[in-house]
């Protein structure tokens, strides 16, 4: 479901992932939006921008933390992802 926001100020964060992250993240560019009031936000698919200020930050490392719960340990993520792809 696509949600449309109009006349909302906020921040767009663009994340570019290289091809070698396939399996951990999705390669390519991903855009996300969060409103200034922090009440609206989601993945950004389209936008019309009136005024913008840009900053670029290159990150050469990151840390990923996984939940330390029994439920998370039982997940079969690879199997679930394969099933989701085959259902499309």
C-alpha positions in Angstrom: 0.0 0.0 0.0 1.4 3.4 -1.0 0.7 6.3 1.4 0.8 9.9 0.0 1.8 12.8 2.2 1.3 16.4 1.0 2.9 19.6 2.3 5.0 17.7 4.9 8.5 18.9 5.9 11.0 16.3 6.8 14.2 14.5 6.0 15.1 12.1 3.2 17.8 9.6 3.8 19.4 7.9 0.8 21.3 4.7 1.3 23.5 3.3 -1.5 24.6 -0.3 -1.0 27.2 -1.9 -3.3 26.5 -5.2 -5.1 28.5 -7.3 -2.6 25.9 -6.7 0.2 23.4 -9.0 -1.6 21.9 -11.2 1.0 22.5 -8.8 3.9 20.8 -5.8 2.3 19.5 -4.9 -1.2 22.2 -3.5 -3.6 21.4 -0.1 -5.1 19.9 3.1 -3.8 17.1 3.2 -1.2 15.3 6.3 0.0 13.4 6.8 3.2 11.5 9.7 4.6 10.8 10.9 8.2 8.7 14.0 8.9 10.1 16.8 11.1 7.4 15.9 13.7 8.5 12.2 13.5 4.9 11.2 13.0 5.1 10.2 9.4 7.7 8.1 7.5 8.3 5.2 5.2 10.3 4.1 2.2 10.2 6.9 -0.4 9.1 5.9 -3.9 8.4 9.4 -5.4 8.7 13.0 -4.2 8.3 16.6 -5.3 10.7 18.8 -3.5 10.4 22.6 -3.2 13.4 23.4 -1.1 16.3 21.1 -0.2 19.7 21.0 1.5 22.0 18.1 0.9 24.7 16.5 2.9 26.8 13.4 1.9 28.4 11.1 4.4 30.5 8.1 3.2 30.5 5.2 5.6 33.1 2.5 5.1 31.9 0.2 7.9 28.8 -0.6 9.9 27.7 -2.9 12.7 24.7 -5.1 12.6 23.1 -6.4 15.8 20.6 -9.2 15.8 17.9 -9.8 18.5 19.1 -12.3 21.2 15.8 -14.1 21.5 14.8 -17.7 21.1 12.1 -16.7 18.6 14.7 -14.9 16.4 17.0 -17.9 16.6 14.3 -20.2 15.3 13.6 -18.1 12.2 14.3 -19.7 8.8 14.9 -16.4 7.0 16.5 -17.9 3.9 13.6 -20.3 3.4 11.1 -17.5 4.1 12.7 -15.2 1.6 12.8 -17.9 -1.1 9.1 -18.6 -0.5 8.3 -14.8 -0.8 10.2 -14.6 -4.1 8.4 -17.6 -5.6 5.0 -16.2 -4.6 5.5 -13.1 -6.6 
